Amino acid sequence: LRMNHLHFLLSFLITLCLLVSSARAEGNARRNNVLKFGATERDYLIFHPDMAPLESSFTICAWIRDLQYRRGVWFSYAVPSQGKEIQITDNGWQFYLFGQVDYDLVNKYREFNTTDGTWFHNCLSWSAATRTRNVYINGVRVSTSNVTLAGRTLGQNGSVVIGNEQDRYGNKADMDTDNAFAGELYKLNVFSKMLTTTEIKEMAMEMCSDVEESYGAARHITWEDILQVKSEGNVTERASGCHTSCKALEEKLRRTEDALYGAMSDLRTTEKSTRKDGLQVERNDGKTGQSLTKIEELEKGRNTTSCPLNEIVTSHWDLLYSRTFYNEILTTERIGMVRSSLEKLELFVGQRISDKFIELFKLCFG
């Protein structure tokens, strides 16, 4: 490859990746909305997600704005055997995990003035392996506790309520006005692993960042998923203001540029090494029998209209022979990897799938 070709390709890919990011941002504009909850027991969301990936570890994070001082519950998870499997409040009052309450958190929340009407970042993380529960406010770990009994895992087949408590699974009559959230919620995500303090601190640094998306399938319940849940009572959406800022998009572009310049540097190094060593790849093309350099071989392969893999790949299920899947346990995370890739393809409907098309996706999206 000639260096001017590399520069042209680099500029093209940066522009295209930026356009893809812009198109995705427009297509997911709703994800930048805030949910505002009313002040009664009738104002909440309820849904029944698959919690199996969270059985042995999880992290729940969201941006919270308390608009009325009360013991408002912004996240509740109940299972048939335990009404308060998880309960997170906006002021630390009646904070439950596996049915055990921790009243000591109230003073921790007071130190951060979480009820003054300003936004704050709140996380709960847990791991069965360490039997440890951590609570974070604005990226600071304010509490660590070994509350989990040996062998205890997260209960399954339960219901998640956003905006009120659950004393018993499946009983809406237990909800009351005193436990209504009555605040605003943004970017609630549930991860299928225990995030580190460093990871949570990064997430809490900027409300309008998109760092949550970098966790891929590990972001098991997404803010986008929650916005699709039909609300009960007075739950409304409003713009967060993040979509009017270019910060997130600029950060995406910066990361893309770094990756592409790195790729160009690698190509430059490979080209110099090839020229210096005079690396030859013996290949009889059936006509001239001449030797081709590695770069010439790649160029010739790039320009061909027939892919040699066509003789090998006969079904889309052959994907399962890849290293990611073959001889591995099928998990929702691996399925999520495929689903995420297919969603990106939807942006390019109508385009011809060529070598360059495939390489673009590999370079931009890994």
C-alpha positions as CSV (number, residue, x, y, z in Angstrom):
1,L,0.0,0.0,0.0
2,R,1.3,3.5,-0.8
3,M,1.4,6.0,2.0
4,N,-0.9,8.4,0.1
5,H,-3.4,5.6,-0.2
6,L,-3.1,5.0,3.6
7,H,-3.8,8.7,4.3
8,F,-6.8,8.7,2.0
9,L,-8.1,5.6,3.6
10,L,-7.6,7.0,7.1
11,S,-9.5,10.2,6.2
12,F,-12.3,8.3,4.6
13,L,-12.7,5.9,7.6
14,I,-12.6,8.8,10.1
15,T,-15.3,10.6,8.2
16,L,-17.4,7.5,7.8
17,C,-17.1,6.5,11.4
18,L,-18.2,10.0,12.5
19,L,-21.2,9.8,10.2
20,V,-22.1,6.4,11.7
21,S,-21.8,7.8,15.2
22,S,-24.0,10.8,14.2
23,A,-26.6,8.5,12.6
24,R,-26.6,6.3,15.6
25,A,-27.0,9.3,17.9
26,E,-30.0,10.6,15.9
27,G,-31.5,7.1,15.8
28,N,-31.2,6.8,19.5
29,A,-32.1,10.3,20.5
30,R,-34.5,9.1,23.0
31,R,-31.7,7.5,25.1
32,N,-30.7,11.1,26.1
33,N,-34.1,11.6,27.8
34,V,-34.6,11.8,31.6
35,L,-37.5,10.0,33.3
36,K,-39.4,12.1,35.8
37,F,-41.6,10.3,38.3
38,G,-44.7,11.5,40.0
39,A,-45.2,11.6,43.8
40,T,-47.8,8.8,44.2
41,E,-47.6,5.1,44.6
42,R,-49.1,4.7,41.1
43,D,-46.1,6.3,39.3
44,Y,-43.5,3.6,38.4
45,L,-42.2,1.2,35.8
46,I,-42.4,-2.6,36.2
47,F,-40.9,-5.3,34.0
48,H,-39.5,-8.9,34.3
49,P,-36.0,-9.0,32.7
50,D,-33.8,-12.1,32.5
51,M,-31.6,-11.9,35.6
52,A,-29.6,-15.1,35.0
53,P,-26.4,-13.2,33.9
54,L,-26.5,-11.3,37.2
55,E,-26.8,-14.4,39.4
56,S,-23.2,-14.3,40.7
57,S,-22.3,-10.6,40.3
58,F,-23.8,-7.3,39.2
59,T,-23.5,-3.5,39.3
60,I,-26.5,-1.2,39.2
61,C,-25.7,2.5,38.4
62,A,-27.8,5.6,37.6
63,W,-27.9,9.3,37.7
64,I,-30.4,10.5,40.4
65,R,-32.1,13.8,41.1
66,D,-34.1,13.9,44.3
67,L,-37.0,16.4,44.0
68,Q,-38.8,15.6,47.3
69,Y,-37.2,14.6,50.5
70,R,-38.5,11.1,51.4
71,R,-37.2,7.5,51.4
72,G,-37.8,7.3,47.6
73,V,-37.0,3.9,46.0
74,W,-35.5,4.2,42.6
75,F,-34.7,0.5,42.0
76,S,-36.4,-2.5,43.5
77,Y,-36.1,-6.2,42.6
78,A,-38.4,-8.8,44.2
79,V,-38.5,-12.6,43.7
80,P,-41.1,-15.1,44.9
81,S,-39.1,-16.0,48.0
82,Q,-37.9,-12.4,48.9
83,G,-39.7,-9.1,48.4
84,K,-36.6,-7.0,49.0
85,E,-33.9,-8.9,47.1
86,I,-32.6,-5.5,46.0
87,Q,-33.8,-2.1,47.1
88,I,-31.9,1.2,46.4
89,T,-33.2,4.5,47.7
90,D,-32.1,8.0,46.9
91,N,-31.0,8.9,50.5
92,G,-29.7,5.5,51.9
93,W,-32.8,4.9,54.0
94,Q,-34.2,1.3,53.9
95,F,-31.4,0.1,51.5
96,Y,-31.7,-3.6,51.1
97,L,-29.7,-6.5,49.6
98,F,-31.0,-10.1,49.9
99,G,-33.6,-9.0,52.5
100,Q,-31.0,-7.4,54.8
101,V,-31.3,-3.6,55.5
102,D,-28.4,-1.3,56.1
103,Y,-29.4,1.8,58.0
104,D,-25.8,3.1,58.3
105,L,-25.9,4.3,54.7
106,V,-28.2,7.3,55.6
107,N,-25.3,9.3,57.1
108,K,-23.2,8.5,54.0
109,Y,-25.8,9.9,51.7
110,R,-26.2,13.0,53.9
111,E,-22.5,13.7,53.5
112,F,-23.1,14.1,49.7
113,N,-26.3,16.2,50.1
114,T,-28.1,13.8,47.8
115,T,-31.5,15.4,48.6
116,D,-30.7,19.0,47.6
117,G,-32.2,18.6,44.1
118,T,-28.9,18.3,42.2
119,W,-27.8,15.3,40.1
120,F,-25.6,12.7,41.7
121,H,-24.3,9.3,40.5
122,N,-25.2,6.2,42.5
123,C,-24.1,2.6,42.2
124,L,-24.5,-0.7,44.0
125,S,-22.1,-3.6,43.2
126,W,-22.0,-7.1,44.5
127,S,-20.0,-10.3,43.9
128,A,-20.8,-13.8,45.2
129,A,-17.1,-14.8,44.8
130,T,-16.0,-12.2,47.4
131,R,-19.4,-12.0,49.2
132,T,-19.0,-8.3,49.1
133,R,-21.4,-5.4,48.5
134,N,-20.2,-1.9,47.6
135,V,-22.1,1.4,47.5
136,Y,-20.8,4.4,45.5
137,I,-21.9,8.0,45.4
138,N,-20.3,10.2,42.7
139,G,-17.6,7.7,42.0
140,V,-16.6,7.4,45.7
141,R,-17.0,4.1,47.5
142,V,-18.8,5.1,50.7
143,S,-19.6,1.6,52.0
144,T,-18.2,-1.9,51.8
145,S,-19.9,-4.8,53.5
146,N,-19.6,-8.6,53.5
147,V,-23.3,-9.3,53.8
148,T,-23.6,-12.4,51.6
149,L,-23.9,-15.8,53.1
150,A,-21.7,-18.5,51.5
151,G,-23.4,-19.9,48.4
152,R,-26.0,-17.1,48.2
153,T,-26.8,-16.0,44.7
154,L,-29.2,-13.5,43.2
155,G,-32.8,-14.9,43.1
156,Q,-34.4,-15.5,39.7
157,N,-37.8,-15.1,38.0
158,G,-38.5,-11.8,39.7
159,S,-39.8,-8.3,38.9
160,V,-38.0,-5.0,38.7
161,V,-39.8,-1.9,39.7
162,I,-38.4,1.6,39.0
163,G,-39.9,4.3,41.2
164,N,-41.3,2.4,44.2
165,E,-40.7,-0.5,46.6
166,Q,-41.9,-4.1,46.6
167,D,-42.7,-5.7,49.9
168,R,-43.8,-8.9,48.2
169,Y,-43.3,-10.2,44.7
170,G,-46.3,-9.5,42.4
171,N,-48.2,-7.4,45.0
172,K,-48.7,-3.9,43.7
173,A,-50.9,-3.1,46.7
174,D,-47.7,-2.9,48.9
175,M,-46.5,0.2,47.2
176,D,-47.1,3.4,49.0
177,T,-46.6,7.2,48.6
178,D,-43.9,7.4,51.2
179,N,-41.7,5.2,49.1
180,A,-42.5,6.8,45.8
181,F,-39.3,8.0,44.1
182,A,-40.8,11.3,43.0
183,G,-37.5,12.4,41.3
184,E,-35.7,12.2,38.0
185,L,-33.6,9.3,36.7
186,Y,-31.1,9.1,33.9
187,K,-28.8,6.4,32.5
188,L,-29.9,3.5,34.7
189,N,-27.8,0.5,33.5
190,V,-27.3,-2.9,35.1
191,F,-24.0,-4.7,34.4
192,S,-23.4,-8.4,34.7
193,K,-20.2,-8.0,36.6
194,M,-18.9,-6.2,39.6
195,L,-17.3,-3.1,38.3
196,T,-14.1,-1.8,39.8
197,T,-13.8,1.5,41.7
198,T,-11.8,2.9,38.8
199,E,-14.5,2.0,36.3
200,I,-17.3,3.5,38.4
201,K,-15.3,6.7,39.1
202,E,-14.9,7.1,35.3
203,M,-18.6,6.6,34.8
204,A,-19.4,9.3,37.4
205,M,-17.1,11.9,36.0
206,E,-19.4,13.2,33.2
207,M,-23.2,12.8,33.1
208,C,-23.2,13.2,29.3
209,S,-20.4,10.7,28.5
210,D,-21.2,7.4,26.8
211,V,-18.6,5.3,28.8
212,E,-21.4,2.9,29.7
213,E,-21.6,1.7,26.1
214,S,-18.0,0.5,26.1
215,Y,-19.0,-2.4,28.3
216,G,-20.9,-4.1,25.4
217,A,-22.9,-7.1,26.3
218,A,-21.9,-6.8,30.0
219,R,-24.3,-3.9,30.1
220,H,-27.1,-6.4,30.5
221,I,-30.1,-4.1,31.2
222,T,-29.6,-0.8,29.3
223,W,-31.1,2.6,29.7
224,E,-32.5,2.2,26.2
225,D,-34.3,-1.0,27.4
226,I,-35.8,0.8,30.3
227,L,-37.1,3.6,28.2
228,Q,-39.0,1.1,26.2
229,V,-40.9,-0.2,29.3
230,K,-44.5,1.0,29.5
231,S,-45.0,3.3,32.5
232,E,-47.7,3.3,35.1
233,G,-49.2,6.5,36.3
234,N,-47.4,9.8,36.0
235,V,-44.0,9.0,34.5
236,T,-42.8,11.5,31.8
237,E,-39.8,12.0,29.7
238,R,-37.8,15.2,29.1
239,A,-34.6,16.0,27.3
240,S,-31.5,15.8,29.4
241,G,-29.6,18.4,27.4
242,C,-26.8,15.9,26.7
243,H,-27.9,15.4,23.1
244,T,-27.3,19.2,22.4
245,S,-23.7,18.8,23.4
246,C,-20.9,17.5,21.1
247,K,-18.8,16.2,24.0
248,A,-19.8,12.6,23.6
249,L,-19.5,12.7,19.8
250,E,-16.1,14.4,20.0
251,E,-14.9,11.7,22.5
252,K,-16.0,9.0,20.0
253,L,-14.2,10.7,17.2
254,R,-11.1,11.0,19.3
255,R,-11.0,7.3,20.2
256,T,-11.7,6.5,16.5
257,E,-8.9,8.7,15.3
258,D,-6.5,7.1,17.9
259,A,-7.4,3.6,16.7
260,L,-7.1,4.5,13.0
261,Y,-3.8,6.4,13.4
262,G,-2.5,3.3,15.3
263,A,-3.6,1.1,12.5
264,M,-1.9,3.4,10.0
265,S,1.3,3.3,12.1
266,D,1.2,-0.5,12.1
267,L,0.7,-0.6,8.3
268,R,3.6,1.8,7.8
269,T,5.8,-0.4,10.0
270,T,4.8,-3.5,8.1
271,E,5.4,-1.9,4.8
272,K,8.9,-0.7,5.8
273,S,9.8,-4.1,7.2
274,T,8.6,-5.8,4.0
275,R,10.7,-3.5,1.8
276,K,13.7,-3.8,4.0
277,D,13.7,-7.6,4.3
278,G,12.5,-8.2,0.8
279,L,10.0,-10.7,2.2
280,Q,8.9,-13.0,-0.6
281,V,5.9,-15.3,-0.5
282,E,6.2,-18.1,-3.0
283,R,3.0,-18.5,-4.8
284,N,2.3,-20.1,-8.2
285,D,-0.6,-18.3,-9.7
286,G,-1.0,-20.9,-12.5
287,K,0.3,-18.6,-15.2
288,T,3.6,-16.9,-14.5
289,G,4.8,-18.8,-11.5
290,Q,6.4,-15.6,-10.2
291,S,6.9,-14.7,-6.6
292,L,4.8,-12.0,-5.1
293,T,5.6,-9.7,-2.1
294,K,3.3,-10.0,0.8
295,I,1.8,-6.6,0.1
296,E,1.2,-7.5,-3.6
297,E,-0.5,-10.7,-2.5
298,L,-2.8,-8.7,-0.2
299,E,-3.5,-6.2,-2.9
300,K,-4.4,-8.9,-5.4
301,G,-6.6,-10.6,-2.9
302,R,-8.4,-7.3,-2.1
303,N,-9.2,-6.7,-5.8
304,T,-10.6,-10.1,-6.5
305,T,-14.4,-10.4,-6.7
306,S,-14.5,-14.0,-5.5
307,C,-13.9,-14.7,-1.9
308,P,-12.0,-17.9,-1.2
309,L,-14.0,-18.4,2.0
310,N,-17.1,-19.0,-0.2
311,E,-15.9,-22.6,-0.6
312,I,-15.7,-23.0,3.2
313,V,-18.5,-20.9,4.6
314,T,-21.8,-22.5,3.4
315,S,-24.1,-21.3,6.2
316,H,-24.4,-18.3,8.5
317,W,-24.3,-20.9,11.3
318,D,-20.6,-21.4,10.4
319,L,-20.0,-18.3,12.6
320,L,-20.2,-20.7,15.5
321,Y,-16.9,-22.3,14.4
322,S,-15.1,-19.0,15.2
323,R,-12.8,-18.8,18.3
324,T,-15.4,-16.8,20.1
325,F,-18.0,-19.6,20.1
326,Y,-16.4,-22.9,19.2
327,N,-16.0,-25.3,22.1
328,E,-17.2,-22.5,24.5
329,I,-20.3,-22.2,26.7
330,L,-23.0,-20.3,24.9
331,T,-23.8,-17.3,27.1
332,T,-26.1,-14.3,26.8
333,E,-22.9,-12.1,26.5
334,R,-21.8,-14.0,23.4
335,I,-25.2,-13.8,21.9
336,G,-25.2,-10.0,22.7
337,M,-22.0,-9.6,20.7
338,V,-23.7,-11.0,17.6
339,R,-26.8,-8.9,18.3
340,S,-24.8,-5.7,18.7
341,S,-22.9,-6.4,15.4
342,L,-26.2,-6.9,13.5
343,E,-27.6,-3.6,14.8
344,K,-24.6,-1.8,13.4
345,L,-25.2,-3.5,10.0
346,E,-28.7,-1.9,9.9
347,L,-27.0,1.5,9.3
348,F,-25.6,0.2,6.0
349,V,-28.7,-1.4,4.4
350,G,-28.4,-1.1,0.6
351,Q,-24.6,-1.2,0.5
352,R,-22.6,-4.0,-1.3
353,I,-20.7,-6.3,1.1
354,S,-17.2,-6.3,-0.3
355,D,-13.7,-6.9,1.2
356,K,-13.4,-3.2,2.0
357,F,-16.9,-3.1,3.6
358,I,-15.9,-6.0,5.9
359,E,-12.5,-4.5,6.7
360,L,-14.2,-1.2,7.6
361,F,-16.4,-2.9,10.1
362,K,-13.4,-4.7,11.6
363,L,-11.5,-1.5,11.9
364,C,-14.2,0.7,13.2
365,F,-16.1,-1.7,15.4
366,G,-13.6,-4.4,16.3
